[in-house]
Amino acid sequence: ILPDLIATGAPLSFKYKDAKDEVTDRTITPYGWSQKGDAVFFHGWCHLRQERRTFRTDRIVEVMK
């Protein structure tokens, strides 16, 4: 599923809990993903911060439509 989401190039919107337990609404335009151990990461342009960011998928609280 991840490769298909990345391949579309469509923005993804979700609620994300960061390392400080703060939840923010994020929209990213993904450009890749990776896995390190049991953790899976999205890599993308974060529209909120206006920079490239990496997001752990296990910290996504809710996917928004």
Buried (B, 14 or more C-beta within 10 A) or exposed (E): EBEEEBEEEEEBBBBBBEEEEEEEEBBBBBEEBEEEEEEBBBBBBBBEEEEEBEBBBEBBEEEEE
